[in-house]
Amino acid sequence: MRPHLGTLVDDFRRLGKATAIVLYRGNRRTVTSYGELASMAERFAAELVRRGIGTGERVLLWGQNSAEWIGVFFGCVLHGVLIVPLDAGGGVEFARRVASETSPKLIVGDHGLIRALAASAPHFVLDTVTNLPQAKTTAHVPDLSLDMPLQILFTSGTTSEPKGVVHTHRNVLASVAPIEQEIQKYSKYERFVHPLRFLHTLPLSHVFGQFMGLWLPALLGAEVHFESRLQAPRLAELIRRERISVLAAVPRVLDLMRSYLLGLYAQLPQEIQAAQGESVWKRWWRFRKIHRLLGLKFWAFVCGGASLPAELESFWNTLGFALIQGYGMTETTALITLNHPFKIGKGTIGKALPGREVRISDEGEILVRGDMVSTATWQQGRMQRSADSWLATGDLACSDEQGQLQFLGRKSQVIVTPSGLNIHPEDVEAVLQRQAGVRAAVVVPGQTASGTEAMAVLLFQGAREEAAQAIRQANAELAEYQRVRYWKLWPELDFPRTSTGKIQRGKVAQWMSAHALSDTSASASGDAVVQLIAQIARSAPDDTSDNARLDEDFHLDSLGRVQLQSEIEQRMGIMLDEVALARIKTLGELRQALGIGAISIKEAGASAASIKPTASTKTVYPQWPWVLPIHATRILFLECVMRPLVRLLASPRVERVAPLQAELPVLIIANHVTAYDGALVLYALPPKIRRHVAIAMAADMLDDYRHARGQGNRILNLLAPLAYWLITALFNVFPLPRSAGFRASFAHMGKALDRGYSILIFPEGHRSSRGLQHFRSGIGLLVQESEATVLPVALRGLSELKQSRARWFRSGRLSIRIGELMRIDKSLSAEEITALLENKLRAMLQ
C-alpha cells in the first residue's frame, strides 16, 4: 500500500505532458496534462499556506467536475486539509447546512454556486487556480500518513441533520491497492491500446465518481473525459469521435443509451432475440453497426451507484459489450466487490476484493469489515468515532459457488434511484403530510422500466384532483431528485399497521408494486409531442391534455428533461435552454413554448417526426479550411486582395473605442446590412484577429451553392459549387442553420474557438436596411456555452446608403466602429445576455 495519497501527485509529475483531463463545457473542449494537474495542486497547497489554513481544518469544495476541481482537491491532500466535496447539482439549502456543520476556513467553487451560497467564510473561485503564483516547493506535509483524515462526504437525500462520512488515506488506498496490483498483471498488454480513455459522467463528490476520476486514471496513465450533458446522441458521438474505451455511468444513463439505439434501429429487439445463445464473435458481427456507431475502441461500461436491472445488463451484453459492476457505498470508500473485467459474472456484483471480510447475515444482509470501512462520522460540528468494526450495509444479497454476490435489494428504507441518488422516505413523507387533505403518506421503492423509483401512497381526504394538487405543492418544496413522480391513493380507510401502530411498509410496497404502472398502461396518442415524451420517459399517461404534468403524469426526471431538450432541437429545430425547460411544468406549457398545438404525427410532418437527413440534405461543417496551406492562402488573399479592394471601393473609416488587449479568441458580433459585411468587418479588425476568423453564414445559402441550385439560371447553378469552395476557403465560412441543427453548428464554433479562431456572427439572422433588428435568442446561449469574450462591431452608414440608394463608392459615409471587449457575467441567463448584446450594439450605431 502507498504511504499516502499525496504520492499520486508524484505520478502526475512523472506522466508530465500526457493528457489527463478533457473537459467538455458548453461547446468548448479543454485539455489538461498530468503535469498541469500537479502544478495546480502545488499552487493551491501554497495558497492554503499563505491563507494560514492548517492541517485538519476544512475546505468546502462545490463545483462542476473539472481539472481545476482535481487540482484543488490534491492541493488540499498535499497540505493535509480536510476536504468537504459537495455535488454541484445539489441544493443551496443543503450546502448551507453542510457549511454550518463543518465551519470551513475556505469555500472553493464555481462563481455562481459561491454567490448563491452567500456564506460569510472566505471564498475562492475554481477558475482562478491557474492564476495563482508558481509554488516554490513540492514537498509533502511531513506528517501526512495513512490514518490522517482526508475528506468528509455528505450523502444525498436527508433534509434532517446532515451526517458526513469521514474517509482517511487508508480507507481510499485499501480500495486502490488491490486494483493497482491487478493492473500490473496486464500492464504489458495495455500499451497496445494506450491511452485508455474514460468517459466520466459522475460527480466527483461521489465515491464511485472519485474512484473513476481521481484514483484509477493515474495508475493507468489514462485520459478522463468529463461530460455533464447526459444526452444519449451526444454521448454516442463523443465515444466514437474521441475513441473512448470505457463509459462510467449510473444505470439511468445506460437506459437512455439503450432507448437511443432502439430509436435508431427499429429491428434491434428482433435481432437481440435472434442472437440469444450465439458466441461472442457472432454477436459482435451481427451488431457491427452498433460497434461502428460507438467506435471500435469502445468495449465496456463501468456501472455503479445504483442497482442494475437484469434486462438492461442482458441488452448490452448481447450487443457484445462488457458491463462491469461494482458494489460499495460511501461508508466503504467505494468498492466492496467488483466484477473482473475479463471474468464477468453475469447478474452479479462480483467478488469481494482483497482485504475485505464479507459475510451474509442470517437475514441475508451484507456485512463487511476491513481497512476501507470508515470508522468516523462528522456530526454536530465534530468528528465522532464508531465502536463497531463490522458495517451493516442495509443491502440484501446471496452468494454463488464462485463467491460472486447477487444483489437482492435494500433492507433499509433508503431508496437508491437509477441516477445513483439516495432518497430517504421519511423526508419526502414529512413534506407530503404537511399538505392539506393528506392524512398519511408512505414512500416505498417500486420497479419501473428504468429501475427502482420512489413511489408515494396517500391516505387522502378529498377528490383525486385535490390529491394531485397536493403532490404538486409537495414537489415544489422538495429537491428535484426527491420529487414524487409515481403516486397512488390507498383504497382503504387506513394503512395496514402493526399492533404498536406502525405502518406495515412491506404490505404497502407489495400493493404498490401490483398497481404502480396501471395509470401508465395507455399507449401514447397520435400527438407527436406526447409520443416523444413517452418514448423518453418510457411511460404514457391516460391524461394527454394540456394539464398533464411532466413530472407526476409522465414521470419525466431531470435526465429525461435533458434528453427531451436534445430531441426537441434535433427533431423540431427549436432551442430551449435548460433553465427555460426546467420552468415548464405541464404538457400545455411545453406546447406553448414550442409554438404548436396538439398535433398528430402526420400533421407534424418533417418538423416533429423522426426523419433522418439524407446525404444530399445533411449539413456539412468543414474543417479543411483550417489546414496550414489553406490558412496561408487565406492570409495572402485577405492582406493582398481583399483589404486593398475594400480600401479602394468603400474607403471606410475605422474607429476603435478602446485599445484591444491580446485576449484571443473572441466572439465577434456585428449588424447585418449587405452581402459584403464580412469583408468590411475583417478589414477593420487588427491583423492578429482577422487572420484567425471563422464566419457564420446561412446554411441554406451555402447548401444551395454546394449542390448547384437556387441561383436563378443554369449557368449560375453550374458555377455555384466553385463559389462554395472559394467562399469557404478564402473566408473560412461555416453554416449556421435557420431552423434546425443549431447544436451541430454550436459544436463547430466550439472546435474553431479551441483551434484559436475567433467567430464572426450576425445575431439578427438576416440582412436589414431598417436599422438594427432584434437579435435571435440563440446568441445568448452561444455566449453561455462558449464562455468567450465578446467583441461588438458596428457597421455605420450602410443602412442609410441602402435606404436612399445613394452611391456608396468612396462615399466617405461608411464607418466601422470596434467596441471594447465585453466579459459576460456567467450568472446571466441566455435571454439577459441577448438583450445586453443587442443594447450594446444599438448604442454603438447611434
Helices and strands as residue ranges (DSSP letters): H 7-15, E 19-25, E 28-33, H 34-50, E 58-62, H 67-79, E 82-86, H 92-102, E 106-109, H 111-117, E 123-125, G 126-131, E 149-154, E 164-168, H 169-190, E 197-200, H 207-210, I 211-215, H 216-220, E 223-227, H 232-241, E 246-249, H 251-264, H 268-274, H 280-286, H 288-294, E 300-303, H 310-318, E 322-329, G 330-332, E 334-338, E 351-352, E 356-360, E 365-370, E 376-379, E 382-385, E 391-399, E 405-410, E 415-416, E 422-423, H 425-432, E 438-448, E 451-460, H 464-477, G 480-482, E 486-489, H 505-515, G 518-520, H 528-537, H 558-572, H 578-583, H 587-594, H 601-604, G 605-607, G 624-626, H 628-637, I 638-642, H 643-649, E 653-656, E 666-670, H 677-684, H 687-690, E 693-698, H 699-706, H 714-731, E 733-736, H 742-754, E 758-761, H 778-786, E 789-796, H 798-804, E 815-818, H 830-845
